[in-house]
Amino acid sequence: MGKSGATRLLWPLVRGDQSVEVGDGRVRLRYGLLGRFDVPVGTIERLSRFRWPWWSGLGIRIGFKLVAYVGRPGQLALMELSEPVRVMMPLPWKTQRIAVGVEDLDGFLRSVAEARARWDLERPHEVDHTM
């Protein structure tokens, strides 16, 4: 099989078709057939913007203590987590920092922040019984 045949065979597994969903206390991403993660919003400690340069490449990338799901260079959402989570890329990997490119970055950041705030309000708070 030539290069074009291998490319046709592997393309559906790694191409950049993605869906991101925020709901039920989780952030879920599917990237191609094999890339995915499912992060509980309660583990998101920090949410910010992250600039991804064109020379870092596209697709599912591993950076310094980071896994990125990149459809195009530019601004990504960065989620920094309180504990490592397992992501697929397409092999399993553990990370505490996930960057994801989404079409509506402001809307995504707002949805995740609102989901985290709801989680904070709904979770049982620990009571100090030592007093």
N, C-alpha and C positions, 0 to 999 in steps of 0.2 A: 504494500500500500504506500503510495507516494505521500508527500507532504500535504497535498490538497485532500487526499483521502483521510489522513489522520486528523487534519483540521476539521473536516466535516464530521468525523466520528466524535471528537472531543468537544466541539463547540457547544452542543446542548448542555454539557456538564458544567461548563465554566463561564458561559456567556453572562452578561450583566443584567438579564431580566430579574427584577427584584420587586418584592412587596414588603412593606413595613406596616405593622399593625400595633396600635397601642390600645389595650383593653384587658379587662379581667385581671388587673394588677400586674400585667406583663407587657414587655416590649418584644415583639416577635418579628424576625426578619427571615425572608427566604431569598436567596441569591442564586440564580440558576437552579439546577437540580440538586446540587450537593452542598451549597453554602447556606448555613442557617445559624440562628441563635434564638434563644428564648430566655429573656432576662427578667427576673422579678423586679418590679419597680422599687421595692424596699431595699434592694442592694445598690441602687444608684445614689452615690454620695455627692457627685458633682456632675453638672451638665453644662457644656460650653460649646463654643464654635472652635473648629480646628481647620487650619488652612492646609490643604493637600496639594503639593506642587505637581505640575504635569510630569516632571522627570521621575517621580516616584512610581509611576505606572498606574494601570487601571486593573480592576478585578478585585479579587480577594488578596490582600497584601498583609505581610507581617512586618511590623516596624519595631522600634525599640519599645518593648513592653506594651505592644499595641497590635490589635488585629483591625484592619480597615476593609470595609466593603465599599469599593469606589467605582462609580459609574462614569465619572468625569472629574477632572481636576477642579479645585476651588474649595469653597467652604463645605465642611462636613460637620455633623453633630458628633460630639465626643462625650461618651458616657464613661465616667470613672466610678468603679464599683467598690463596695466594701469588702468583697471577697471574690476570689476567682470563679468564673463560670466557664462551662464547657461550650465551645462554639465549634461549628463544622466549617472546614475551609479547603477542600472537602474532607480532609482528615481531622480527627478531633484535636482540639488545642485548648488549653486553659489560659485565660487572660483576665485582667482586671480593668483593661481599657479597651473600649470598642468605639471605632469611628465609623460612621455610616453616612453615605451621601443620599440625600433625599431631595425630591423636587421642590417641596415647600419646607424649607429649613425652619423658618420662623414658626410655622404651624406645627411641625414635628416637635420642636423644642417646647412649645407651649403645651402640647398634648402630654408630653412626658412629664413636664413640671406639674401639671394639674393632676395627673395620675399619681405622682409621688406625694403630692399634698393630700389627696384623698386617702392614700395608704397611711400617711402619718396620723390623720384624724381617726381612722377606723381601727388601727391596731390597738391592742390592749396595752395600756401604759403600766409599767412596773411601779408598784407602790412600795415605799420604804417602810417596813414594819419595825425598824429598830428604834423608833422614837417612842 
